[in-house]
Amino acid sequence: LGRTRLVASTPEVSSKALSAVSAPAIDVPQTIVPTEEKKTPLLRKVFSPLFIRWSFVAAGCTSTWLLNNVFGLGPVIGCGSVLVFNALFLPQHLIIPATCGSFTGMASDLVLPTITASIAAGYICGYMLDLYNNQKWFNGCGGRLGMIAQSACTVHFIAQKVFPSLLGFSVAATAASMGEIEPAVESATETAALVNLNAYVMEKAKAWSVLKTWVIFTMVGGFFMRLWQFVFKRTTARLGSPVMSVGMTGVTMGLLFPPQAAAAAIGGSFCAMASKDVLPTLRALGLVLAFTGVWQFIFTGVLYGGWAGKLGTSALVANLIYRAVANRRKRKQEANKPFAEESQASYVTERKPSYM
């Protein structure tokens, strides 16, 4: 006879099993207890990532503007100092926004007359930065951030002329906001303008000297930036970052050379920020740097009076022209490649020995 093995069960298990077998299934309506809706804190709404990013752009703009126009360091050393601080201490996702704002703060007090105007231009630059990023305009090209700063500065300048009392743009309306803060150095020019043809009136010898200065020191600044990046990128990422390299170029060149030469040098460092896809070789970099110096000379009377982003715009124009020419040449080579292979094959056929 087979033996049946009995397994003892606990009262809890047996009661559950019995209830599952004997008790009929009854659908009991569940009462939904309304829970309190999760509300986003007010501070989180106010200090959104967008607002924080734009605020760092404005902070970079205002700090550079103060170092430039109030404390008398000039745009090159002022911008370079802020960039070094950004590269060393800011979170990675805020370095580029603050750097772009710093380029906007390179404007003179003729273009951004008050600290209130510099803050407003910083927030405009924040909007422009997001616009360029969303549209992916000029990605990888040197001078892109300078172009963004120039766009913000131009929008602000036009708004200042069209709506002089808007956001305290006019000098008279915001003189009280300056308080005891007065520019430490007076600007060499009298007025800022989108175009000033009188700036091109110069003797031939002087024009040639100015052109040589732009080209030579643009190349010096660009290669110095790349050299710094090559040496220090193997130590720490922050010391060898493009922002740190441009910042040290600005500080070094601003301390060693006169203002015009230093401006050309930091403009060259803007050009050297291009990716390897745009400037793959040192030869390409040198060619575009020289071309950038030429464009800086051409823009002498354009965006006149200490315009922010003017150097970066020159670098961007040179980058775009080089990229367009390189892409056209590449397409032409690819189009001629089948014909070259066909001609090579026919040449080999014609050269075959008679015994083959």
Buried (B, 14 or more C-beta within 10 A) or exposed (E): EEEEEEEEEEEEEEEEEEEEEEEEEEEEEEEEEEEEEEEEEEEEEEEEEEEBBBBBBBBBBBBBBBBBBBBEBBBBBBBBBBBBBBBBEBEEEBBBBBBBBBBBBBBBBBBBBBBBBBBBBBBBBBBBBBEBBEEEEBEBBBBBBBBBBBBBBBBBBEBBEEEEEEBBBBBEBBEEEBEEEEBBBEBEBEEBBBEBEEBEEEEEEEBEEBBEBBBBBBBBBBBBBBEBBEEBBEEEEBBBBBBBBBBBBBBBBBEEBEEEBBBBBBBBBBBBBBEEEBBEEEEBBBBBBBBBBBBBBBBBBBBBBBBBBBBBBBBBBBBBEBBEEBEEEEEEEEEEEEEEEEEEEEEEEEEEEEEE
